[in-house]
Amino acid sequence: MCGWDWNMVTGEDSFYGDAAGIFGTAQGDSDANLRRLIHPEDLERVEKELADAIENHCDYDGEFRVVHPDGRVRWIRGRGKFFYEDGKAVRMVGVNVDVTEHRNRERELAEAKADLQAQKTLLENIVDNIPILLCYMREPGKVHWVNRTWEDTLGWTPADNGGDLAPLLYPDPRQAAKVREFIGKASGGWGEFSLRTKAGGTIDAEFMNLMLPDGVHIGIGRDLTVQKRSIQELIASGRRFRMLSENIPQMVWISDPDGRTQYYNQRWYQFTGQTPAQARGYGWRLMVHPDDVEANQQAWAEAIERKSNFEDELRLRRHDGEYRWFLVRAIPIRDLQGRLERWFGTSTDITERREHEEQLRRSEARYRTLVEATAQMVWTANGAGDAFGSLEGWNEFTGPTPEDAGSGGWFAAIHPDDALASQEAWRHAVETHTVFRHEHRVRRRDGAYRLMSSRAVPIIDDGGNIMEWIGTHTDITDQKLAEQALIRAEKLATAGRLAATVAHEVNNPLTAVTNIHYILGTDESLPENVRAYLSLAESELQRVSHVLRQTLAFYREHARIQQIKLAPLVEEVISIFAYRLRSRGIMLETRIREGTMLSAMPGELRQILCNLLANSFDASARGGRIAIRAHTVRGDGGGEAVRIAVADNGGGITHENQAHLFEAFFTTKESLGTGLSLWVVRQLAERNAGRICVRSRAGVGTVFVLEFPVEASVSAVGLNSAEGTNQLASGNGAAGSDGEGVEGAEGAIPLNEAANAGDLTVPVQ
């Protein structure tokens, strides 16, 4: 205990007695301010209690915690009396007592009471909620207390009939007497009784009666009504299960958790011919086809280990030795704790289904083989025509993903110039339920376009609705090219017949002109300049005669390949065009070494150069430039060859037109050209063991490059044109080192319009 003297005027505190034990401070310590010693969590409350006591002029009585200097916390009970002067509190004298132990005992007692109450509540809840009928009797048949299960099940309570419930539960006096006798024995055994409920019903129950040492009887009962009903329902369910299992077409079986079969319906015995003794346990394995045993046992073992649903297809031997395919399924049956109790399974004959699936598979395989054999791309579409499927051939050809094609992206592979018309034709077919027919170009995966004939037929149901479209894409590019080639051949044949007719008609007057020319040549009085013209006219008459013979028998050459001096022959060709060149101010330059020789038919080489020079002349504008160059190179066969270039700085030829330049009847001169000039040039070049290629750039100029052997062999005549053209285009000397000129015997010939007056530019495409 510690005394406390608080001077409220000066604010000084003084402690007496056991100050160290109470506050942890020495007696009379002036620094021991109570505010500093009170626990911070209690300070505000204590100050309020002191203020209330002063205001009400009453003594202070309260408990608070103090914190000792060593950190210990103690509970203190403080009491004090206030002294007043002029109505104002000036001093308080009081005592403080350590009540820590007392409060600890109160707390422990409160906790013990709470535990006891919790245990009591738990016991009451258990007693009230266990599914057992409980009653408390001070004497047999006199009920003083029942639990909730009793009240909920029977309805009777100790308030009914003063607690004498026997007449209420057992209206039959003999039954009531039997019950009293059973209770009086208190043997601890079970007895079954029928009890009447307060609602007027009857339940079956079994009871046990226990007598405590003080003579109190405890009745313990169990409601057997649900149990008996469950047993009856289980028996009835078993009967229903047997009736069901014996009348369904599947084989039904039940096995233990390890897969040992305990039950089969009659279908199993009828199918396999086994007896129950043979089939029990693992006897079913004897009926599985040897090829299916291992896989089935592995799958069954995995299902048992996982305790999950089981499914397998296997063959079972019928009693006559034939094997049939079965779908075997089983599900695990678990108890309330989740433990596996048994397997319930069925075996369904699927032989016919598998045969149908196999037939369907073979049918689909035949269909795919047929589709692949037709070299057509087969596809399907839904009735609305906006979703596509079965596009393997299409995807393989065009390269898009199946997702692109399936969503209608197959139109993206159609040539932009054909896409709109194709979509419109497809939309019209879908709307009108008519057959879709259309031709369009389709982009191959390598970027080349191929002409396709597309056809689709609608599959229509009985209601007139389109269920599906079956369509094909057929590559008709080669067919179209063949048709075009046939048309060109027919044109050539017609032109040949016309040319032959014209040649016959021209040959007679030509003979007359030739005779007159001969007579004029015998006139010795003619001036020399006239004789020069007659000589030139004679060579031209010979060339005309040769052209007529060539026209009458184009592929029956009567001349022979011989060594030709190139420079004089080129001069002869140039002299024919001299007047026309001067009239348009076109400059023609040549660079050919005097001794350059090559092997060819002179008349046909002259015809080649005339046709090329005529083309360059037609392509050149007034004041243009044409160049003819020749030099010796090493040919592909290892021998020497002469390469001739005929170049101009005219309008040039587009890349698209260059691909068709040497085709018969193809012309860029519209109605002014026959389309035969360059075709003839190529034919004549190949007949003379030569080859030709072209390089051009639109708006800049064109160069034709010829190559003939210096010494031709018989096997060289008729060199393959396609191979020769490709090789010549990239062979030695076809272009200058920078790809912008034509190389001649004395080096690269620049052909640039912007260069000096003597230059021309030949672009390489």
MOHU-V239733 format. One record per helix or strand. SS is the DSSP state (@ for helix, = for strand). FROM is the first residue (numbers start at 1). LEN is the number of residues. If there is no record, write none. Layout:
BEGIN
<<SS | FROM | LEN> <SS | FROM | LEN>>
END
This chain:
BEGIN
<<= | 2 | 6> <= | 12 | 6> <@ | 19 | 5> <@ | 34 | 4> <= | 38 | 1> <@ | 40 | 17> <= | 60 | 8> <= | 73 | 13> <= | 88 | 11> <@ | 100 | 30> <= | 133 | 7> <= | 142 | 5> <@ | 148 | 7> <@ | 160 | 4> <= | 164 | 1> <@ | 166 | 4> <@ | 173 | 13> <= | 190 | 7> <= | 202 | 10> <= | 217 | 7> <@ | 225 | 23> <= | 251 | 6> <= | 261 | 4> <@ | 266 | 7> <@ | 276 | 4> <= | 281 | 1> <@ | 283 | 5> <= | 288 | 1> <@ | 290 | 17> <= | 310 | 8> <= | 323 | 12> <= | 340 | 10> <@ | 351 | 23> <= | 376 | 7> <= | 388 | 2> <@ | 392 | 7> <@ | 402 | 5> <@ | 409 | 5> <= | 414 | 1> <@ | 416 | 17> <= | 436 | 8> <= | 449 | 12> <= | 466 | 10> <@ | 477 | 45> <@ | 528 | 25> <= | 562 | 4> <@ | 566 | 18> <= | 587 | 5> <= | 597 | 4> <@ | 602 | 18> <= | 625 | 10> <= | 640 | 9> <@ | 655 | 4> <@ | 670 | 3> <@ | 677 | 11> <= | 691 | 7> <= | 701 | 9> <@ | 714 | 3> <@ | 721 | 10> <= | 742 | 3> <= | 747 | 3> <= | 751 | 1> <= | 760 | 1>>
END
